[in-house]
Amino acid sequence: MAIVNRTPDSFYDRGETFAFDVALQRVRDVVRDGAEIVDIGGVKAAPGDTVDAAEEIERTVSFVAAVRAEFPDLVISVDTWRHEVGAAVCEAGADVLNDAWGGWDPELAEVAGHYRAGLVCTHAGGVEPRTRPHRVVYDDVLADILTRTVGLAERAVAVGVPPESVLIDPGHDFGKNTRHSLEATRRLPEMVATGWPVLVSLSNKDFVGETLDRPLEERLVGTLATTSICAWLGARVFRAHNVPETRQTLDMVSSIQGTRPPARAVRGLA
């Protein structure tokens, strides 16, 4: 799942793909590089300038329509917590609503059900969208993740979302400190065991930077190491900025697991 930000202030690319034509070229590039899903966002997750629903719709709807027109078979996801935006992007051709804020707007699931769209059910610890966690405490972070994400998934199905189109996400960094995100990673098999496919959004996040003491621009190695672990432990979808590197990482893990043959295997046969 490749990240395509239609925001002027996103934490990683600093607005590099805010311009419509640049964002569309980003879609072309990530599809070429092996992305199977594009996740389009119109509001950055971190605190910042206020972006109301109308502005978020302005940034995403026409862009979703353009991507759908050029790539009729591509899976298009939109990262939003607002039901108004969800309805508008589904009308424009979106297939999945990525609710990174854990059901903050309960009507978003109903929109997904109405349009028979997929839904990503994320753990955010109940925090308000676009806020940072502060001294957050869990008796058992994974227990809280399971309770919230499975509950959201079950409700999504109850309001009409196809069961095969529901994913759960532990929500690295969202409503968590670094130790929480590391624990969620190593206990990922407990999420996989629920039977819901697991999506992870790891790319260049703060928990990687704090763990390795690396600034934003030096987090790729840590991101790919975490991606390998999550793939081995059973995650199914990987939301990423660095698509070629992530694709190669996942292909290598799959080949070691025995589920993907090598692209070529001539060594020792000559």
N, C-alpha and C positions, 0 to 999 in steps of 0.2 A: 504494500500500500504506500504509494509515493505521496509525499506532502507537497501540495501546491498552495501557497499562501497568497491570497489576494488582499494583503494588508500592507500598509506602508511602514509598519513598525514591528514586524515579527521578530522574535528573539534571535533566530538563527540567521536568516538571510537578510535581515535589516531592510525589508521592503523590495528586495531584488526582483520579485515577480509580481509586484503590485500592478504594474501596467498590463493592460489586457493582452496585448500582442506578445509580451514577454512571457506572461503566464501560459498562454496557449503554446508557445514554443517549448516551455518547460514540460507540458503534457506530452508533446511529441517526443521530446528527448527521453523522458522516463519510460514511456511505452517502448521505445526502441531499446532501452537498457534493461528491460525485463519486468517492469511493473505490471501487475495484473489489475490493480485498483488504483485510482487517484482519489485523494482525499482533499477536497477544496475547502479552504477556510477563509472567512471574511472578517474574523475578529481574533486578535491574538489572545492567548490564554492569560498572560500576565496582566497586572494592573496597567492602566494607561489611559489615553483619551477615551472618552465615552463614545461608544458606537451603538446607536439605537437600532431597532429592528429594521427600520426603513433603509438605513445606510447599509446594514448587513445584506439585505435583499438586493440592493443596488450593486453591491460588489460580487454577489454570487450567482444570481439567477440568469442573467444574460450570458455569463461565462459558462455555466452548466449547459445551457442550450447550445452554445457554440461547440463545446467539447462533445456533446451528444451527437451533433450534426456531423462532426469530423470522424468520430470514433463510435459508430453505432453499437459495437459489441463490447466496449470497454465498461467495466464496472465503475460507476461514479458514486463517490461518497461525499457527503458534505458535513463538515465539523460545525455543529451548532447545538445550542441548548434550547433554542426558542422554537415554539410550535409554529409561529407565523412564518418563520424562515423555512422551517421544514416543509410546510405545505407548498410554499412558493417554489422551492427547488425541486420537489417531487413533480410538480406540474411541468417543470422545465426539463425533466428527464433524469433526475437523480435516482439511484438504486438503493442507496444506504444512507441512513442518518447516523452520524457518529456523535453520540451524546457524551462528550467528555466530562460533563459536570454532574453525572450520576443521577439523572432524573429530577433535576432542580425544577424543570417545567414538566409536570406529569402529562400535560397534553401532547408533548412531543411523541410519546409512544402511541397515543391514539392516532396521531397523524400518520405515523409509520404503518399502523394497522389499516387505516383507511386506504392508503395507497399500495398496500402489500409490499412495502419497502423493508429492507433490512434495518436492524437497529443494533448499534454497539452500546452495551450496558456497562458503564464504567464506574469504578469505585473512586469517589472523590471525598469520602468521609463526611458528606453532608455540608461541605463548605460552600459559601456563595460563589457563583461564577466570577472569575477574574480577581480572586483574592489569593493571597499566599497563606500557607499554613503557619500557625504560630503556637509553639509549645503544644502541639497536638499529642494526645496520649491515647493508646489503645491497650486494653488488657491483653488482647491477642489480635494483632493487625490482620492476620490471615482469616481469622474467624469473622471479623467485621467485613472484610472483603467478600467472603463467601456469602454472608447473610445479605448484604446489600446487592451484590451483582446477580446472584441467583434469584433474589426477590424481584429485581427489575426485569430479569429475563422471563420469569413466570408471568409477571403482569403483562409484559409485551405480548406474549402468546395469547393471553386472555383477552386482549383488546384487538386481536386480529393480525399481529405480525406472524408471518410464516415461521414455524419453529426452526426450520433449516436456515433461516436468515437472521438468527439472533446470535450475537457474539458477546462474550464477557471480557472485560479488560481490568486488570488489577490497578491501573491508574498510577503508574510510577510518577512520583513527585506530587501528584494531586492529593492534597490533604495528608501529606506524609513528609517525614524527614528522611534523610538518607538511609538511616538504619532500617526504617520501615520498608523502603523500596528494595533494599538488599534482601531483607527477610522474605518479602513477597516473591522475589526472584527465585530464591533457593527452595521455596515451598510451592512453586508453580504446579507441581504434580497434583496438589490438592485441588486446584482449580480445574485442571484437566480432568480429574476424576469425576467432576460433576456431569460430564457429558456435553456441556456447552463448549463450542469451539472458543479458544482463547486468543485474543488479540493483545499484542504488547506494543506500546509506544515508548521506545527507549531512546530514540535518536538524540544524541548530544545533550541529554538532560542533566540537571544539576546534580542528581545523585551520582552520575558518572564523574562529573567534574570534581565533586567533593571527595569521592572515594580515591581518586588518583591525583588530586590536587592539580587539576589541569584547567586552563581557561576554555572558554567556549570553542575556540577554533582548534583545540587540541584534544578533542574528545572522541574522535572517530575510532581509535583503537579500542578504547574502553567500551564504546557502543557495540562494536562488532564482537568483542569478547562476550558481552552480555547477550547479544543476539544468538551467538552459537549455543550458549547455555540454555536459553529459552527454547530454541529449536529442538535441542536434544531432549528437553524435559516435556515437550509436547505442544508448545504454542503453535498456532496455525497461521496467523496473520501478523505481519510486521510492518508497522507504520514507520517510514524512514525518509530522511532527507537525502542520504547518500545511496542512491539506487544501485549503481553498478557494483559497489563494494558489498552492499547488503545481499544482492542477488548471488554473487559469488560465494559469500559466506553460507547462505542457505543451501546452495547447490552442493557445497563441500560437505556440509553436515548430512544432507540427504544421501550422498554417495557413501559416506562412512557408515550410515545406518543401513545401507543396502537397499534403499527405496529409489535410488536414481543411478543408472549406469554411468560410468565415466564418459565424457564426451569423446575421448579416444583412448584406446588401451593397446598400444603396440609394443611397449617396453618388454623386452625378453622374448619377443616372438620372431625377431629377425634371425 
